[in-house]
Each structure stands twice: as C-alpha cells, then as structure tokens.
Amino acid sequence: MNTKIKEYRTKLNLTQDQLANLVGVRRETIVFLEQGKYNPSLKLAHDVALALKTSIDKLFIF
Amino acid sequence: MIANPKWFNLRKYSGWGLTPNCWQGWAYTIAFIIPIAIISSLNIDPNLKNTLILIITGVLILDVLHTMTKIQKDEREKLHEAIADRNALWFLLFGLIAWAFYQQKFDPILVGILLGATAIKALTQIYLRDK
C-alpha cells in the first residue's frame, strides 16, 4: 500500500505530531502510515483524510 | 479511582502492568509500598497483619487494572498488544499442557484453569459476535 499522507500533510504545513493529535493516534502510527507499513481501519483512514482535507481514495493507493 | 492514567505507561517489553512515567506515578507507587512495608514489620496479630496487607494489595490491584483500561491506546497499539498477548497465551497454554503430561498425573486445578480459559474464550467470542 502506498500513501500520499506526507504529501498532503506537508501541503498543510502539519507536523507528524500535529496530525497525530488531530486524529487521536501516536506519532509512530503516522510514521508507519506514511511509510505504507500499517494498514489502517476505515475509521482512521477517514479521520486522516478529513484532517488533511481530502478523500480516502486520494490518500491511500492500493 | 486513585491513579491518573497519565502518570503511567503500559508495560510493553517487561510483562504486564504499569510503569510510572512521572513523579506522581512514583509517588503513587511509593504510597502503596510504604504502608505494606510498615505493616509487614509491625509486631501485631498475624491475622490482622495479613488482612491489612490483603486490603491494601487488593485496592492496588483493582486500581492498577482500572488504570490499565483507562490508558489511551490507538488502534495500532491495541492490535500489537492483542497479538503479543495471544502469543504469550499460546506459550502459556503449551507450557501448562506439557507440564501436565510431564507430571503424569491428573491435576484437577490445572484442568480447571484450562477449562476456565476455554470458557473465557467462548464468552468473549459470544460477546464480540454481533459487534
């Protein structure tokens, strides 16, 4: 799985810590999400997409 | 209850339970250890001593269990904890069964524990079935 989380996060000038706080997870989870090493639940994917003002299909590439 | 979940981290690499992460956590831990140590050293009726220690330890265990459930975990941490606990359980299960065979005698307590574990698994599956 590839993700564009880092790209969208950088566009919004958000740090990994800030994004983690926005979606209620630890920073490590954001790190692994960005690296495509963690497959999130639909809820977390939705929350991340919402925080990054985009949609799930643009953020996660399967 | 008594402890604040922010005072502790869940143990990940050294078993189960809590590790203090600030002075409040250490103060809480010491506040339970000191009375137990003092009561243990007192020259009083052994029954009273055991009862007092049992009460304090009981309160501590209940509070720790309550705090463990209140510590915030994200979904990745929950998943990792579940996998780690499952692996530990399998080791425990095979260890107990191997020990039972090694002893070569029927141990009702051991069988009771294994049946209890089976019942808890079944109850958990029933509880989770519609979730």
N, CA and C atoms of all chains as a GROMACS GRO file, in nm:
protein
  579
    1MET      N    1   0.084  -0.119   0.000
    1MET     CA    2   0.000   0.000   0.000
    1MET      C    3   0.089   0.126   0.000
    2ASN      N    4   0.057   0.220  -0.089
    2ASN     CA    5   0.126   0.350  -0.089
    2ASN      C    6   0.030   0.456  -0.039
    3THR      N    7   0.087   0.557   0.022
    3THR     CA    8   0.000   0.666   0.068
    3THR      C    9   0.060   0.801   0.028
    4LYS      N   10  -0.028   0.898   0.021
    4LYS     CA   11   0.017   1.035  -0.008
    4LYS      C   12  -0.001   1.123   0.115
    5ILE      N   13   0.000   1.059   0.232
    5ILE     CA   14  -0.022   1.134   0.356
    5ILE      C   15   0.083   1.242   0.374
    6LYS      N   16   0.210   1.204   0.351
    6LYS     CA   17   0.317   1.300   0.373
    6LYS      C   18   0.300   1.422   0.282
    7GLU      N   19   0.265   1.393   0.155
    7GLU     CA   20   0.247   1.499   0.056
    7GLU      C   21   0.137   1.598   0.101
    8TYR      N   22   0.023   1.544   0.139
    8TYR     CA   23  -0.090   1.629   0.182
    8TYR      C   24  -0.059   1.699   0.315
    9ARG      N   25   0.011   1.626   0.404
    9ARG     CA   26   0.045   1.685   0.534
    9ARG      C   27   0.140   1.804   0.516
   10THR      N   28   0.238   1.788   0.427
   10THR     CA   29   0.334   1.896   0.401
   10THR      C   30   0.264   2.017   0.341
   11LYS      N   31   0.168   1.989   0.251
   11LYS     CA   32   0.092   2.099   0.188
   11LYS      C   33   0.023   2.184   0.293
   12LEU      N   34  -0.026   2.118   0.398
   12LEU     CA   35  -0.099   2.190   0.505
   12LEU      C   36  -0.007   2.237   0.617
   13ASN      N   37   0.125   2.219   0.597
   13ASN     CA   38   0.224   2.260   0.698
   13ASN      C   39   0.198   2.196   0.834
   14LEU      N   40   0.163   2.070   0.831
   14LEU     CA   41   0.138   1.999   0.957
   14LEU      C   42   0.256   1.909   0.988
   15THR      N   43   0.292   1.899   1.115
   15THR     CA   44   0.395   1.803   1.154
   15THR      C   45   0.326   1.669   1.180
   16GLN      N   46   0.408   1.565   1.189
   16GLN     CA   47   0.352   1.432   1.219
   16GLN      C   48   0.282   1.434   1.355
   17ASP      N   49   0.343   1.507   1.449
   17ASP     CA   50   0.285   1.518   1.583
   17ASP      C   51   0.147   1.585   1.579
   18GLN      N   52   0.139   1.694   1.501
   18GLN     CA   53   0.012   1.767   1.492
   18GLN      C   54  -0.096   1.680   1.429
   19LEU      N   55  -0.059   1.610   1.322
   19LEU     CA   56  -0.157   1.522   1.257
   19LEU      C   57  -0.201   1.411   1.353
   20ALA      N   58  -0.102   1.357   1.427
   20ALA     CA   59  -0.134   1.251   1.523
   20ALA      C   60  -0.235   1.302   1.626
   21ASN      N   61  -0.213   1.424   1.675
   21ASN     CA   62  -0.307   1.481   1.774
   21ASN      C   63  -0.444   1.504   1.713
   22LEU      N   64  -0.446   1.547   1.586
   22LEU     CA   65  -0.574   1.573   1.520
   22LEU      C   66  -0.660   1.447   1.507
   23VAL      N   67  -0.593   1.335   1.479
   23VAL     CA   68  -0.670   1.212   1.458
   23VAL      C   69  -0.670   1.119   1.579
   24GLY      N   70  -0.599   1.159   1.685
   24GLY     CA   71  -0.602   1.082   1.810
   24GLY      C   72  -0.522   0.954   1.807
   25VAL      N   73  -0.404   0.958   1.745
   25VAL     CA   74  -0.315   0.841   1.748
   25VAL      C   75  -0.175   0.887   1.788
   26ARG      N   76  -0.086   0.790   1.808
   26ARG     CA   77   0.052   0.826   1.840
   26ARG      C   78   0.126   0.864   1.712
   27ARG      N   79   0.234   0.941   1.732
   27ARG     CA   80   0.312   0.986   1.616
   27ARG      C   81   0.367   0.866   1.538
   28GLU      N   82   0.404   0.760   1.610
   28GLU     CA   83   0.459   0.640   1.543
   28GLU      C   84   0.360   0.583   1.442
   29THR      N   85   0.233   0.590   1.476
   29THR     CA   86   0.131   0.537   1.386
   29THR      C   87   0.129   0.617   1.256
   30ILE      N   88   0.145   0.749   1.267
   30ILE     CA   89   0.151   0.834   1.147
   30ILE      C   90   0.276   0.799   1.065
   31VAL      N   91   0.388   0.777   1.135
   31VAL     CA   92   0.513   0.739   1.066
   31VAL      C   93   0.491   0.612   0.983
   32PHE      N   94   0.432   0.510   1.045
   32PHE     CA   95   0.411   0.384   0.975
   32PHE      C   96   0.305   0.396   0.866
   33LEU      N   97   0.208   0.483   0.888
   33LEU     CA   98   0.106   0.507   0.784
   33LEU      C   99   0.173   0.570   0.661
   34GLU      N  100   0.258   0.670   0.686
   34GLU     CA  101   0.324   0.739   0.575
   34GLU      C  102   0.416   0.645   0.497
   35GLN      N  103   0.475   0.550   0.570
   35GLN     CA  104   0.565   0.454   0.504
   35GLN      C  105   0.489   0.340   0.439
   36GLY      N  106   0.358   0.340   0.455
   36GLY     CA  107   0.276   0.233   0.397
   36GLY      C  108   0.293   0.100   0.467
   37LYS      N  109   0.343   0.104   0.591
   37LYS     CA  110   0.369  -0.020   0.664
   37LYS      C  111   0.253  -0.060   0.753
   38TYR      N  112   0.158   0.031   0.772
   38TYR     CA  113   0.044  -0.001   0.857
   38TYR      C  114  -0.085   0.020   0.780
   39ASN      N  115  -0.169  -0.083   0.784
   39ASN     CA  116  -0.296  -0.081   0.714
   39ASN      C  117  -0.404  -0.030   0.811
   40PRO      N  118  -0.450   0.094   0.796
   40PRO     CA  119  -0.540   0.150   0.898
   40PRO      C  120  -0.684   0.098   0.886
   41SER      N  121  -0.758   0.117   0.994
   41SER     CA  122  -0.901   0.086   0.989
   41SER      C  123  -0.969   0.191   0.902
   42LEU      N  124  -1.091   0.162   0.862
   42LEU     CA  125  -1.165   0.259   0.779
   42LEU      C  126  -1.185   0.390   0.856
   43LYS      N  127  -1.207   0.378   0.987
   43LYS     CA  128  -1.229   0.499   1.068
   43LYS      C  129  -1.104   0.587   1.071
   44LEU      N  130  -0.988   0.522   1.092
   44LEU     CA  131  -0.864   0.601   1.098
   44LEU      C  132  -0.834   0.662   0.961
   45ALA      N  133  -0.853   0.584   0.854
   45ALA     CA  134  -0.830   0.635   0.718
   45ALA      C  135  -0.921   0.757   0.694
   46HIS      N  136  -1.046   0.746   0.738
   46HIS     CA  137  -1.143   0.855   0.722
   46HIS      C  138  -1.099   0.977   0.802
   47ASP      N  139  -1.055   0.954   0.926
   47ASP     CA  140  -1.012   1.066   1.012
   47ASP      C  141  -0.890   1.137   0.953
   48VAL      N  142  -0.796   1.059   0.900
   48VAL     CA  143  -0.674   1.117   0.842
   48VAL      C  144  -0.713   1.198   0.717
   49ALA      N  145  -0.799   1.140   0.635
   49ALA     CA  146  -0.843   1.210   0.513
   49ALA      C  147  -0.913   1.342   0.549
   50LEU      N  148  -0.996   1.336   0.652
   50LEU     CA  149  -1.068   1.455   0.697
   50LEU      C  150  -0.971   1.561   0.748
   51ALA      N  151  -0.872   1.518   0.827
   51ALA     CA  152  -0.774   1.611   0.883
   51ALA      C  153  -0.690   1.674   0.772
   52LEU      N  154  -0.668   1.599   0.664
   52LEU     CA  155  -0.585   1.650   0.555
   52LEU      C  156  -0.670   1.711   0.443
   53LYS      N  157  -0.798   1.728   0.471
   53LYS     CA  158  -0.893   1.792   0.380
   53LYS      C  159  -0.893   1.727   0.242
   54THR      N  160  -0.896   1.596   0.241
   54THR     CA  161  -0.903   1.523   0.114
   54THR      C  162  -0.990   1.399   0.133
   55SER      N  163  -0.984   1.308   0.036
   55SER     CA  164  -1.066   1.187   0.049
   55SER      C  165  -0.975   1.064   0.060
   56ILE      N  166  -1.033   0.955   0.108
   56ILE     CA  167  -0.955   0.833   0.132
   56ILE      C  168  -0.890   0.783   0.004
   57ASP      N  169  -0.966   0.784  -0.108
   57ASP     CA  170  -0.913   0.727  -0.233
   57ASP      C  171  -0.795   0.808  -0.289
   58LYS      N  172  -0.787   0.936  -0.251
   58LYS     CA  173  -0.673   1.016  -0.297
   58LYS      C  174  -0.551   0.995  -0.207
   59LEU      N  175  -0.579   0.953  -0.085
   59LEU     CA  176  -0.472   0.940   0.015
   59LEU      C  177  -0.406   0.802   0.014
   60PHE      N  178  -0.487   0.701  -0.006
   60PHE     CA  179  -0.435   0.564   0.000
   60PHE      C  180  -0.445   0.498  -0.138
   61ILE      N  181  -0.332   0.445  -0.182
   61ILE     CA  182  -0.329   0.379  -0.313
   61ILE      C  183  -0.300   0.230  -0.293
   62PHE      N  184  -0.402   0.149  -0.325
   62PHE     CA  185  -0.386   0.004  -0.306
   62PHE      C  186  -0.350  -0.064  -0.438
   63MET      N  187  -1.070   0.610   3.974
   63MET     CA  188  -1.027   0.559   4.105
   63MET      C  189  -0.918   0.651   4.160
   64ILE      N  190  -0.800   0.598   4.196
   64ILE     CA  191  -0.699   0.681   4.262
   64ILE      C  192  -0.596   0.734   4.161
   65ALA      N  193  -0.538   0.644   4.084
   65ALA     CA  194  -0.429   0.684   3.992
   65ALA      C  195  -0.483   0.756   3.869
   66ASN      N  196  -0.399   0.847   3.819
   66ASN     CA  197  -0.432   0.913   3.693
   66ASN      C  198  -0.361   0.837   3.580
   67PRO      N  199  -0.432   0.797   3.476
   67PRO     CA  200  -0.368   0.720   3.368
   67PRO      C  201  -0.248   0.791   3.306
   68LYS      N  202  -0.246   0.926   3.315
   68LYS     CA  203  -0.134   1.000   3.255
   68LYS      C  204  -0.003   0.979   3.331
   69TRP      N  205  -0.011   0.926   3.452
   69TRP     CA  206   0.109   0.906   3.534
   69TRP      C  207   0.186   0.780   3.494
   70PHE      N  208   0.124   0.696   3.411
   70PHE     CA  209   0.184   0.565   3.382
   70PHE      C  210   0.186   0.533   3.233
   71ASN      N  211   0.280   0.445   3.197
   71ASN     CA  212   0.280   0.383   3.064
   71ASN      C  213   0.249   0.236   3.084
   72LEU      N  214   0.187   0.176   2.983
   72LEU     CA  215   0.165   0.032   2.989
   72LEU      C  216   0.297  -0.037   2.963
   73ARG      N  217   0.323  -0.145   3.037
   73ARG     CA  218   0.445  -0.222   3.012
   73ARG      C  219   0.433  -0.293   2.878
   74LYS      N  220   0.539  -0.283   2.797
   74LYS     CA  221   0.536  -0.349   2.667
   74LYS      C  222   0.639  -0.461   2.661
   75TYR      N  223   0.756  -0.435   2.716
   75TYR     CA  224   0.867  -0.529   2.698
   75TYR      C  225   0.905  -0.602   2.825
   76SER      N  226   0.830  -0.578   2.932
   76SER     CA  227   0.867  -0.644   3.059
   76SER      C  228   0.742  -0.695   3.130
   77GLY      N  229   0.661  -0.767   3.057
   77GLY     CA  230   0.543  -0.827   3.119
   77GLY      C  231   0.421  -0.738   3.111
   78TRP      N  232   0.335  -0.751   3.213
   78TRP     CA  233   0.208  -0.677   3.214
   78TRP      C  234   0.209  -0.579   3.330
   79GLY      N  235   0.131  -0.475   3.320
   79GLY     CA  236   0.120  -0.380   3.429
   79GLY      C  237   0.157  -0.239   3.386
   80LEU      N  238   0.196  -0.158   3.485
   80LEU     CA  239   0.221  -0.017   3.459
   80LEU      C  240   0.364   0.020   3.499
   81THR      N  241   0.418   0.120   3.431
   81THR     CA  242   0.547   0.178   3.468
   81THR      C  243   0.524   0.328   3.489
   82PRO      N  244   0.566   0.382   3.605
   82PRO     CA  245   0.548   0.526   3.625
   82PRO      C  246   0.629   0.606   3.522
   83ASN      N  247   0.572   0.715   3.475
   83ASN     CA  248   0.646   0.798   3.378
   83ASN      C  249   0.666   0.941   3.429
   84CYS      N  250   0.628   0.965   3.556
   84CYS     CA  251   0.649   1.098   3.614
   84CYS      C  252   0.653   1.082   3.767
   85TRP      N  253   0.682   1.192   3.835
   85TRP     CA  254   0.698   1.180   3.982
   85TRP      C  255   0.567   1.141   4.051
   86GLN      N  256   0.454   1.183   3.991
   86GLN     CA  257   0.326   1.146   4.053
   86GLN      C  258   0.307   0.994   4.052
   87GLY      N  259   0.349   0.932   3.941
   87GLY     CA  260   0.340   0.786   3.930
   87GLY      C  261   0.426   0.717   4.034
   88TRP      N  262   0.548   0.770   4.052
   88TRP     CA  263   0.638   0.711   4.153
   88TRP      C  264   0.583   0.735   4.293
   89ALA      N  265   0.528   0.855   4.317
   89ALA     CA  266   0.470   0.886   4.449
   89ALA      C  267   0.355   0.790   4.479
   90TYR      N  268   0.272   0.764   4.380
   90TYR     CA  269   0.160   0.671   4.394
   90TYR      C  270   0.213   0.532   4.431
   91THR      N  271   0.316   0.488   4.359
   91THR     CA  272   0.373   0.355   4.384
   91THR      C  273   0.428   0.346   4.526
   92ILE      N  274   0.504   0.449   4.564
   92ILE     CA  275   0.565   0.450   4.698
   92ILE      C  276   0.457   0.458   4.806
   93ALA      N  277   0.350   0.533   4.777
   93ALA     CA  278   0.241   0.548   4.875
   93ALA      C  279   0.174   0.414   4.905
   94PHE      N  280   0.185   0.318   4.815
   94PHE     CA  281   0.131   0.185   4.842
   94PHE      C  282   0.237   0.094   4.905
   95ILE      N  283   0.363   0.110   4.863
   95ILE     CA  284   0.468   0.020   4.911
   95ILE      C  285   0.500   0.047   5.059
   96ILE      N  286   0.507   0.176   5.097
   96ILE     CA  287   0.546   0.210   5.234
   96ILE      C  288   0.449   0.152   5.339
   97PRO      N  289   0.317   0.173   5.325
   97PRO     CA  290   0.227   0.113   5.425
   97PRO      C  291   0.240  -0.039   5.434
   98ILE      N  292   0.258  -0.105   5.318
   98ILE     CA  293   0.272  -0.252   5.319
   98ILE      C  294   0.400  -0.290   5.395
   99ALA      N  295   0.509  -0.216   5.369
   99ALA     CA  296   0.637  -0.244   5.436
   99ALA      C  297   0.624  -0.220   5.586
  100ILE      N  298   0.557  -0.110   5.625
  100ILE     CA  299   0.542  -0.078   5.768
  100ILE      C  300   0.457  -0.185   5.838
  101ILE      N  301   0.345  -0.219   5.775
  101ILE     CA  302   0.255  -0.319   5.836
  101ILE      C  303   0.327  -0.454   5.848
  102SER      N  304   0.405  -0.488   5.747
  102SER     CA  305   0.478  -0.616   5.749
  102SER      C  306   0.576  -0.621   5.866
  103SER      N  307   0.634  -0.506   5.899
  103SER     CA  308   0.737  -0.505   6.005
  103SER      C  309   0.677  -0.492   6.146
  104LEU      N  310   0.546  -0.462   6.154
  104LEU     CA  311   0.484  -0.443   6.285
  104LEU      C  312   0.468  -0.577   6.358
  105ASN      N  313   0.479  -0.571   6.489
  105ASN     CA  314   0.463  -0.691   6.570
  105ASN      C  315   0.318  -0.700   6.620
  106ILE      N  316   0.228  -0.730   6.528
  106ILE     CA  317   0.085  -0.736   6.562
  106ILE      C  318   0.031  -0.874   6.529
  107ASP      N  319  -0.095  -0.894   6.560
  107ASP     CA  320  -0.160  -1.022   6.531
  107ASP      C  321  -0.144  -1.057   6.382
  108PRO      N  322  -0.090  -1.175   6.352
  108PRO     CA  323  -0.065  -1.212   6.212
  108PRO      C  324  -0.191  -1.207   6.124
  109ASN      N  325  -0.305  -1.242   6.183
  109ASN     CA  326  -0.430  -1.238   6.104
  109ASN      C  327  -0.464  -1.095   6.064
  110LEU      N  328  -0.448  -1.002   6.162
  110LEU     CA  329  -0.476  -0.861   6.133
  110LEU      C  330  -0.377  -0.809   6.029
  111LYS      N  331  -0.250  -0.849   6.047
  111LYS     CA  332  -0.145  -0.805   5.954
  111LYS      C  333  -0.178  -0.851   5.811
  112ASN      N  334  -0.212  -0.980   5.800
  112ASN     CA  335  -0.244  -1.035   5.666
  112ASN      C  336  -0.367  -0.966   5.606
  113THR      N  337  -0.467  -0.941   5.691
  113THR     CA  338  -0.589  -0.876   5.642
  113THR      C  339  -0.558  -0.736   5.589
  114LEU      N  340  -0.480  -0.660   5.668
  114LEU     CA  341  -0.446  -0.523   5.626
  114LEU      C  342  -0.367  -0.524   5.493
  115ILE      N  343  -0.269  -0.615   5.484
  115ILE     CA  344  -0.189  -0.624   5.362
  115ILE      C  345  -0.277  -0.665   5.244
  116LEU      N  346  -0.368  -0.758   5.272
  116LEU     CA  347  -0.460  -0.805   5.166
  116LEU      C  348  -0.549  -0.690   5.116
  117ILE      N  349  -0.598  -0.608   5.208
  117ILE     CA  350  -0.685  -0.496   5.169
  117ILE      C  351  -0.607  -0.396   5.083
  118ILE      N  352  -0.487  -0.358   5.131
  118ILE     CA  353  -0.407  -0.259   5.056
  118ILE      C  354  -0.369  -0.315   4.919
  119THR      N  355  -0.323  -0.441   4.916
  119THR     CA  356  -0.285  -0.503   4.789
  119THR      C  357  -0.405  -0.513   4.695
  120GLY      N  358  -0.520  -0.548   4.753
  120GLY     CA  359  -0.642  -0.560   4.673
  120GLY      C  360  -0.679  -0.427   4.608
  121VAL      N  361  -0.674  -0.320   4.689
  121VAL     CA  362  -0.704  -0.186   4.636
  121VAL      C  363  -0.605  -0.151   4.525
  122LEU      N  364  -0.476  -0.181   4.548
  122LEU     CA  365  -0.372  -0.151   4.449
  122LEU      C  366  -0.399  -0.227   4.318
  123ILE      N  367  -0.429  -0.357   4.330
  123ILE     CA  368  -0.452  -0.438   4.209
  123ILE      C  369  -0.573  -0.386   4.132
  124LEU      N  370  -0.682  -0.359   4.204
  124LEU     CA  371  -0.803  -0.308   4.137
  124LEU      C  372  -0.775  -0.174   4.068
  125ASP      N  373  -0.701  -0.086   4.139
  125ASP     CA  374  -0.673   0.045   4.083
  125ASP      C  375  -0.581   0.036   3.961
  126VAL      N  376  -0.483  -0.056   3.969
  126VAL     CA  377  -0.392  -0.074   3.854
  126VAL      C  378  -0.470  -0.128   3.734
  127LEU      N  379  -0.557  -0.226   3.759
  127LEU     CA  380  -0.637  -0.282   3.649
  127LEU      C  381  -0.726  -0.174   3.586
  128HIS      N  382  -0.787  -0.092   3.674
  128HIS     CA  383  -0.873   0.016   3.626
  128HIS      C  384  -0.792   0.116   3.543
  129THR      N  385  -0.673   0.152   3.595
  129THR     CA  386  -0.587   0.248   3.524
  129THR      C  387  -0.543   0.192   3.389
  130MET      N  388  -0.513   0.060   3.387
  130MET     CA  389  -0.469  -0.002   3.261
  130MET      C  390  -0.576   0.010   3.153
  131THR      N  391  -0.702   0.000   3.194
  131THR     CA  392  -0.810   0.011   3.095
  131THR      C  393  -0.832   0.156   3.050
  132LYS      N  394  -0.787   0.251   3.134
  132LYS     CA  395  -0.810   0.392   3.102
  132LYS      C  396  -0.698   0.456   3.020
  133ILE      N  397  -0.583   0.389   3.012
  133ILE     CA  398  -0.472   0.446   2.935
  133ILE      C  399  -0.508   0.444   2.786
  134GLN      N  400  -0.491   0.561   2.724
  134GLN     CA  401  -0.527   0.575   2.583
  134GLN      C  402  -0.433   0.494   2.494
  135LYS      N  403  -0.492   0.414   2.405
  135LYS     CA  404  -0.413   0.338   2.308
  135LYS      C  405  -0.476   0.360   2.172
  136ASP      N  406  -0.392   0.381   2.070
  136ASP     CA  407  -0.452   0.393   1.937
  136ASP      C  408  -0.467   0.253   1.877
  137GLU      N  409  -0.529   0.245   1.759
  137GLU     CA  410  -0.565   0.113   1.705
  137GLU      C  411  -0.444   0.025   1.677
  138ARG      N  412  -0.332   0.088   1.636
  138ARG     CA  413  -0.211   0.010   1.608
  138ARG      C  414  -0.156  -0.051   1.737
  139GLU      N  415  -0.158   0.028   1.846
  139GLU     CA  416  -0.111  -0.023   1.975
  139GLU      C  417  -0.201  -0.136   2.026
  140LYS      N  418  -0.333  -0.118   2.007
  140LYS     CA  419  -0.427  -0.222   2.051
  140LYS      C  420  -0.402  -0.353   1.975
  141LEU      N  421  -0.378  -0.339   1.844
  141LEU     CA  422  -0.352  -0.457   1.761
  141LEU      C  423  -0.224  -0.526   1.807
  142HIS      N  424  -0.119  -0.448   1.828
  142HIS     CA  425   0.009  -0.506   1.870
  142HIS      C  426  -0.004  -0.573   2.006
  143GLU      N  427  -0.079  -0.509   2.097
  143GLU     CA  428  -0.097  -0.566   2.230
  143GLU      C  429  -0.174  -0.699   2.220
  144ALA      N  430  -0.275  -0.700   2.135
  144ALA     CA  431  -0.356  -0.822   2.119
  144ALA      C  432  -0.271  -0.936   2.063
  145ILE      N  433  -0.186  -0.906   1.965
  145ILE     CA  434  -0.101  -1.011   1.905
  145ILE      C  435   0.000  -1.061   2.009
  146ALA      N  436   0.060  -0.966   2.084
  146ALA     CA  437   0.160  -1.005   2.185
  146ALA      C  438   0.094  -1.090   2.294
  147ASP      N  439  -0.026  -1.051   2.338
  147ASP     CA  440  -0.097  -1.127   2.441
  147ASP      C  441  -0.135  -1.266   2.390
  148ARG      N  442  -0.177  -1.274   2.263
  148ARG     CA  443  -0.212  -1.404   2.205
  148ARG      C  444  -0.090  -1.496   2.201
  149ASN      N  445   0.024  -1.442   2.161
  149ASN     CA  446   0.146  -1.523   2.155
  149ASN      C  447   0.187  -1.571   2.295
  150ALA      N  448   0.175  -1.480   2.393
  150ALA     CA  449   0.208  -1.518   2.530
  150ALA      C  450   0.113  -1.627   2.579
  151LEU      N  451  -0.015  -1.614   2.543
  151LEU     CA  452  -0.115  -1.713   2.584
  151LEU      C  453  -0.083  -1.850   2.526
  152TRP      N  454  -0.044  -1.854   2.399
  152TRP     CA  455  -0.010  -1.983   2.336
  152TRP      C  456   0.107  -2.048   2.408
  153PHE      N  457   0.207  -1.968   2.444
  153PHE     CA  458   0.322  -2.023   2.516
  153PHE      C  459   0.277  -2.080   2.650
  154LEU      N  460   0.191  -2.003   2.718
  154LEU     CA  461   0.139  -2.044   2.849
  154LEU      C  462   0.059  -2.175   2.838
  155LEU      N  463  -0.022  -2.181   2.735
  155LEU     CA  464  -0.109  -2.297   2.712
  155LEU      C  465  -0.026  -2.423   2.687
  156PHE      N  466   0.071  -2.412   2.593
  156PHE     CA  467   0.154  -2.527   2.562
  156PHE      C  468   0.241  -2.564   2.682
  157GLY      N  469   0.288  -2.464   2.755
  157GLY     CA  470   0.368  -2.489   2.875
  157GLY      C  471   0.289  -2.566   2.979
  158LEU      N  472   0.166  -2.524   3.004
  158LEU     CA  473   0.082  -2.592   3.104
  158LEU      C  474   0.050  -2.735   3.062
  159ILE      N  475   0.018  -2.753   2.934
  159ILE     CA  476  -0.017  -2.888   2.886
  159ILE      C  477   0.107  -2.979   2.893
  160ALA      N  478   0.222  -2.925   2.851
  160ALA     CA  479   0.346  -3.003   2.856
  160ALA      C  480   0.379  -3.040   3.000
  161TRP      N  481   0.357  -2.946   3.092
  161TRP     CA  482   0.384  -2.972   3.234
  161TRP      C  483   0.290  -3.080   3.289
  162ALA      N  484   0.164  -3.075   3.246
  162ALA     CA  485   0.066  -3.175   3.290
  162ALA      C  486   0.108  -3.314   3.243
  163PHE      N  487   0.154  -3.326   3.120
  163PHE     CA  488   0.198  -3.456   3.068
  163PHE      C  489   0.325  -3.502   3.138
  164TYR      N  490   0.414  -3.408   3.166
  164TYR     CA  491   0.541  -3.442   3.231
  164TYR      C  492   0.516  -3.499   3.371
  165GLN      N  493   0.418  -3.442   3.441
  165GLN     CA  494   0.387  -3.487   3.576
  165GLN      C  495   0.324  -3.626   3.577
  166GLN      N  496   0.262  -3.664   3.467
  166GLN     CA  497   0.198  -3.795   3.451
  166GLN      C  498   0.094  -3.825   3.559
  167LYS      N  499   0.024  -3.723   3.604
  167LYS     CA  500  -0.088  -3.747   3.696
  167LYS      C  501  -0.195  -3.641   3.671
  168PHE      N  502  -0.320  -3.676   3.701
  168PHE     CA  503  -0.432  -3.586   3.678
  168PHE      C  504  -0.430  -3.474   3.781
  169ASP      N  505  -0.423  -3.352   3.734
  169ASP     CA  506  -0.422  -3.236   3.824
  169ASP      C  507  -0.552  -3.157   3.802
  170PRO      N  508  -0.650  -3.170   3.894
  170PRO     CA  509  -0.780  -3.103   3.872
  170PRO      C  510  -0.770  -2.951   3.862
  171ILE      N  511  -0.674  -2.893   3.935
  171ILE     CA  512  -0.661  -2.746   3.931
  171ILE      C  513  -0.617  -2.701   3.791
  172LEU      N  514  -0.517  -2.774   3.739
  172LEU     CA  515  -0.466  -2.742   3.605
  172LEU      C  516  -0.577  -2.757   3.500
  173VAL      N  517  -0.652  -2.867   3.511
  173VAL     CA  518  -0.763  -2.890   3.417
  173VAL      C  519  -0.868  -2.779   3.432
  174GLY      N  520  -0.894  -2.740   3.558
  174GLY     CA  521  -0.989  -2.632   3.585
  174GLY      C  522  -0.946  -2.502   3.521
  175ILE      N  523  -0.816  -2.471   3.531
  175ILE     CA  524  -0.763  -2.348   3.470
  175ILE      C  525  -0.780  -2.352   3.318
  176LEU      N  526  -0.747  -2.469   3.259
  176LEU     CA  527  -0.759  -2.481   3.113
  176LEU      C  528  -0.906  -2.470   3.069
  177LEU      N  529  -0.995  -2.531   3.146
  177LEU     CA  530  -1.138  -2.522   3.112
  177LEU      C  531  -1.188  -2.378   3.130
  178GLY      N  532  -1.138  -2.311   3.235
  178GLY     CA  533  -1.174  -2.171   3.258
  178GLY      C  534  -1.131  -2.084   3.141
  179ALA      N  535  -1.010  -2.108   3.092
  179ALA     CA  536  -0.960  -2.032   2.977
  179ALA      C  537  -1.047  -2.057   2.855
  180THR      N  538  -1.086  -2.184   2.836
  180THR     CA  539  -1.173  -2.218   2.723
  180THR      C  540  -1.306  -2.145   2.734
  181ALA      N  541  -1.360  -2.142   2.857
  181ALA     CA  542  -1.489  -2.075   2.879
  181ALA      C  543  -1.476  -1.924   2.852
  182ILE      N  544  -1.364  -1.864   2.896
  182ILE     CA  545  -1.346  -1.720   2.874
  182ILE      C  546  -1.336  -1.691   2.724
  183LYS      N  547  -1.266  -1.779   2.651
  183LYS     CA  548  -1.256  -1.758   2.506
  183LYS      C  549  -1.395  -1.764   2.443
  184ALA      N  550  -1.474  -1.864   2.483
  184ALA     CA  551  -1.609  -1.879   2.428
  184ALA      C  552  -1.696  -1.757   2.461
  185LEU      N  553  -1.688  -1.713   2.587
  185LEU     CA  554  -1.769  -1.597   2.628
  185LEU      C  555  -1.728  -1.471   2.552
  186THR      N  556  -1.598  -1.456   2.531
  186THR     CA  557  -1.550  -1.340   2.456
  186THR      C  558  -1.602  -1.344   2.312
  187GLN      N  559  -1.597  -1.462   2.251
  187GLN     CA  560  -1.647  -1.476   2.113
  187GLN      C  561  -1.796  -1.445   2.107
  188ILE      N  562  -1.872  -1.492   2.208
  188ILE     CA  563  -2.016  -1.464   2.211
  188ILE      C  564  -2.040  -1.314   2.225
  189TYR      N  565  -1.961  -1.251   2.314
  189TYR     CA  566  -1.975  -1.106   2.337
  189TYR      C  567  -1.943  -1.028   2.209
  190LEU      N  568  -1.842  -1.075   2.136
  190LEU     CA  569  -1.796  -1.000   2.018
  190LEU      C  570  -1.872  -1.034   1.890
  191ARG      N  571  -1.953  -1.142   1.896
  191ARG     CA  572  -2.018  -1.196   1.775
  191ARG      C  573  -2.095  -1.089   1.696
  192ASP      N  574  -2.169  -1.005   1.766
  192ASP     CA  575  -2.254  -0.907   1.697
  192ASP      C  576  -2.192  -0.767   1.695
  193LYS      N  577  -2.064  -0.755   1.719
  193LYS     CA  578  -2.002  -0.622   1.722
  193LYS      C  579  -1.924  -0.593   1.596
   0.00000   0.00000   0.00000
